[in-house]
C-alpha cells in the first residue's frame, strides 16, 4: 500500500472530499485505512456492565486506500509517493512533485 500509519493524507472522493487528516491505522489485507477526523459515524452503545456508560459514540470508519492520497510535508501538495534507492541500498519514498524524501 502507498499509505502508512502517521502519514498526512487528503480524501479524493466521497462526502469528505478535500479533508485532510493523519492516518491512525492501516489494514493492508482489506485495503482500508482509518483517518483521524474523516468519515465520522455515530454508533449507539448500550451499557453492558454496571457503571459502564452508554449513549451515542462518534468514531472514525475505514476508507478505501484508493480514495486517499499522501500529502508531501515540504510542498503541501497531494502526491503519490515514488520509490527510489539511495547509494546505501535503502529504499525510500520520494515526492513526485518536489523530489523531497518522505
ChimeraX attribute file (.defattr): number of C-alpha atoms within 10 A of each C-alpha:
attribute: neighborCount
match mode: 1-to-1
recipient: residues
	/A:1	11
	/A:2	14
	/A:3	22
	/A:4	18
	/A:5	14
	/A:6	14
	/A:7	19
	/A:8	22
	/A:9	26
	/A:10	23
	/A:11	24
	/A:12	16
	/A:13	12
	/A:14	10
	/A:15	10
	/A:16	14
	/A:17	14
	/A:18	13
	/A:19	15
	/A:20	21
	/A:21	19
	/A:22	19
	/A:23	21
	/A:24	15
	/A:25	17
	/A:26	21
	/A:27	15
	/A:28	13
	/A:29	7
	/A:30	10
	/A:31	14
	/A:32	20
	/A:33	24
	/A:34	22
	/A:35	28
	/A:36	19
	/A:37	15
	/A:38	22
	/A:39	18
	/A:40	14
	/A:41	10
	/A:42	12
	/A:43	11
	/A:44	10
	/A:45	11
	/A:46	11
	/A:47	11
	/A:48	9
	/A:49	8
	/A:50	6
	/A:51	7
	/A:52	8
	/A:53	11
	/A:54	12
	/A:55	11
	/A:56	11
	/A:57	10
	/A:58	11
	/A:59	15
	/A:60	16
	/A:61	16
	/A:62	18
	/A:63	18
	/A:64	14
	/A:65	21
	/A:66	15
	/A:67	15
	/A:68	25
	/A:69	21
	/A:70	25
	/A:71	22
	/A:72	24
	/A:73	14
	/A:74	12
	/A:75	13
	/A:76	11
	/A:77	16
	/A:78	21
	/A:79	18
	/A:80	18
	/A:81	22
	/A:82	15
	/A:83	15
	/A:84	13
	/A:85	11
	/A:86	9
	/A:87	7
	/A:88	6
	/A:89	8
	/A:90	8
	/A:91	11
	/A:92	13
	/A:93	16
	/A:94	19
	/A:95	22
	/A:96	15
	/A:97	14
	/A:98	13
	/A:99	14
	/A:100	14
	/A:101	16
	/A:102	16
